Amino acid sequence: MKAINKNYIFQQPINYASNDNKLSLAKCKKILNVDGFCYTDEEVIKIRDWLYHMVDIAIDALDKNAKKIKTSN
């Protein structure tokens, strides 16, 4: 299995309509900084952006799958 360059993931453009749709930094910190974890603002932003990026990928995959199902029926 090929290793993933983690820095590459964070350098990818993220397609959002606006930052207004994202969870606030304060909300993300509240969720992430539990059980002794203490992420910096920069780390929280990177984690939040990475998660949004993964959601974009999942939604694209679901859309493509739904289109295949529609055309096969």
Contacts in CASP RR format, 6 or more apart in sequence:
PFRMAT RR
TARGET T0000
AUTHOR 0000-0000-0000
METHOD contacts of the structure
MODEL  1
MKAINKNYIFQQPINYASNDNKLSLAKCKKILNVDGFCYTDEEVIKIRDW
LYHMVDIAIDALDKNAKKIKTSN
9 50 0 8 1.000
9 53 0 8 1.000
10 46 0 8 1.000
10 49 0 8 1.000
10 50 0 8 1.000
12 53 0 8 1.000
14 49 0 8 1.000
14 52 0 8 1.000
14 53 0 8 1.000
14 56 0 8 1.000
15 56 0 8 1.000
16 22 0 8 1.000
16 52 0 8 1.000
22 48 0 8 1.000
22 52 0 8 1.000
23 31 0 8 1.000
23 48 0 8 1.000
25 41 0 8 1.000
25 44 0 8 1.000
25 45 0 8 1.000
25 48 0 8 1.000
28 44 0 8 1.000
28 45 0 8 1.000
28 47 0 8 1.000
28 48 0 8 1.000
29 39 0 8 1.000
29 41 0 8 1.000
29 44 0 8 1.000
32 39 0 8 1.000
32 44 0 8 1.000
32 47 0 8 1.000
33 39 0 8 1.000
33 44 0 8 1.000
39 47 0 8 1.000
END
